[in-house]
Each structure stands twice: as C-alpha cells, then as structure tokens.
Amino acid sequence: MRLKDKVAVVTGAASGIGRATAVLFAQEGARVLAVDLKPFEIEGVSGIETLDHDVSAPDAPEAVIGGAIKRFGQLDILMNNAGVSLGAPIEEFPDEYWDRTMAVNVTAHFKLAKAAIPHLKKSSAGRIINVASVMAEGTDYGLAAYCAAKAGVAGLTRNLALELGRYGITANYILPGAIQTGMTVNFDDPKIADIWARKSPLKRLGQPIDIARGALFLASDEGGFVTGHGLNLDGGLMLRV
Ligand SMILES: NC(=O)c1ccc[n+]([C@@H]2O[C@H](COP(=O)([O-])OP(=O)(O)OC[C@H]3O[C@@H](n4cnc5c(N)ncnc54)[C@H](O)[C@@H]3O)[C@@H](O)[C@H]2O)c1
C-alpha cells in the first residue's frame, strides 16, 4: 500500500501504459481519477473513477484537475500520460498532425501541471510524472512532431522540478522504449515485434506494467529524492549508437 491516502490523476488511462498505471496505483491504495477521450471502464479494482475528457480541450485543466478535487478533495500525483503518434515524412508533414501532437503530447502536460500546482503544494509529497519517450532523445522516420513534443516534455519537466522543488513537489519524466500497447498496434505483426524486441539487450518488448512499476517508484516515498530526472524504461534499447 505504497500510495495509501494518496489521490492520483492518470491521463490516457483507457489503454496501455495509463491503464496499467491507474490499476497499479489503485492496488497500492491510491484513489485514482482515470482520464481518457471516450467513456470507459476499469473493472475489478476499487478506488478508480473514470472521466471522459480530451486533455487538450480548453476546459481540460478545470475538468480534470478540478474534477479530481471535486471527487476526492485533494491531489498528490499527476501522471500526464495521454499521447498520440501521428507520423508522416517531413516534406509532407501535415500542419494538423503537428498541432494535434503538440496540443496533446506537451501543451496538455503544461496546462494540467500548472492547474495542479496549488493542490500539489498542499500535499505532503506532491508528484508530477510526465510520460515522454526514448524519442525525446532519439528519432525515427516520420516522427518530427512526436520527437519535438517528447523533447519538450523533458525540458518542461526539468523546469517544473526546478521551480517546484521548494514546495516538496518532485517532477520527473519517463522515457519508455518499445512497449506493447494500443499505440504500437504494428507489434501485432510478429516480424515487426521481433525487430523491436531484438533491439533491446533484454530481447523483449516492454509491457505496460513495466512502465507502471517505474511510475509507482516515482510516485511513492521511495522516489522522494528523485526530481528533474528522465527515467529510461526501455530494456536498454538506447544503449547502442
Ligand atoms: N507504446 C510505446 O512504445 C511508447 C513508447 C514511448 C512513449 N510512449 C508514450 O506512452 C504514453 C501512453 O501511450 P501508450 O503506448 O499506452 O498508447 P495507448 O494508445 O495504448 O494509450 C494512449 C491513450 O491516450 C489516450 N488519448 C489520446 N489522446 C488523448 C486526449 N487528447 N485526451 C485524453 N486521452 C487521450 C488514448 O485514447 C489512449 O487510450 C504516450 O504518451 C506515448 O507517447 C509509448
């Protein structure tokens, strides 16, 4: 029960990494507001309430952060995880892909974090956990906006850590590697899955629970002296150049 008496918001929680994290946080005693675009349910675990909301909508800070306060009366942990991956070759890259990627993958992180600050200041151990990607540091074909947004998450998080440390709030970001989720449906093709699995020294794809466990460390008392850190959870994917 490492998150007993804590309240967490997890975005992008209908699927993949967000869902696994919402479940793990609740199993560790937190009350969780799980947020995603469309109505969804997470069954079999107590302590989770769901909210369907677009994190990039203008009213998202009020709906999401205000919604958590209305339901639970406090906020201790914000996990900005919702993300999209819209790819195209750079010469044809649609402006709409750029705008949507920035809005969901980095601007929403900023706006929700800003709205959360007054509540995290009241917590005995406020936590911001932003989900970036190994693509914050590397790149791949077609991922101009995704890489720019994820690098932005890293920079934003370092600043949050610097400015909020005086309130006992930590801010860290996670760099997942190749994780089997709704975003990586191409891993359903065994050949593609195998290519990505082989790139990692551990010779397997990551699972959502691998990321959720890292998030739990950052959210819990054990992670209390870690701030401004980018935590690679990639099975060693980024070791080789
Ligand atoms: N899967 C990977 O290999 C991988 C690698 C690195 C980083 N990531 C990051 O991990 C995070 C979670 O992705 P995932 O892999 O679990 O994918 P996923 O598609 O399974 O889950 C992402 C969830 O975010 C939700 N979402 C998207 N836009 C939203 C919005 N505007 N408002 C609210 N919810 C929204 C989706 O509906 C979905 O349920 C993302 O930020 C992604 O960039 C994933």
The ligand as an ORCA input file, in Angstrom:
! r2SCAN-3c Opt
* xyz 0 1
  N       3.911      2.261    -26.656
  C       5.155      2.710    -26.800
  O       6.015      2.013    -27.360
  C       5.535      4.054    -26.241
  C       6.878      4.420    -26.294
  C       7.270      5.649    -25.790
  C       6.334      6.505    -25.244
  N       5.014      6.132    -25.213
  C       4.076      7.090    -24.626
  O       3.308      6.459    -23.637
  C       2.078      7.170    -23.475
  C       0.934      6.184    -23.430
  O       0.815      5.569    -24.676
  P       0.501      4.015    -24.861
  O       1.670      3.408    -25.508
  O      -0.027      3.430    -23.604
  O      -0.618      4.098    -26.011
  P      -2.174      3.813    -25.999
  O      -2.651      4.263    -27.337
  O      -2.434      2.389    -25.594
  O      -2.734      4.773    -24.859
  C      -2.803      6.170    -25.029
  C      -4.151      6.627    -24.508
  O      -4.185      8.070    -24.569
  C      -5.490      8.421    -24.948
  N      -5.526      9.753    -25.514
  C      -5.020     10.161    -26.701
  N      -5.283     11.449    -26.892
  C      -5.964     11.883    -25.796
  C      -6.507     13.127    -25.419
  N      -6.416     14.187    -26.218
  N      -7.140     13.212    -24.220
  C      -7.255     12.129    -23.422
  N      -6.758     10.922    -23.731
  C      -6.121     10.800    -24.922
  C      -5.903      7.372    -25.967
  O      -7.308      7.336    -26.159
  C      -5.327      6.124    -25.348
  O      -6.270      5.444    -24.518
  C       2.018      8.170    -24.636
  O       2.360      9.450    -24.181
  C       3.066      7.645    -25.600
  O       3.596      8.660    -26.412
  C       4.608      4.938    -25.701
*
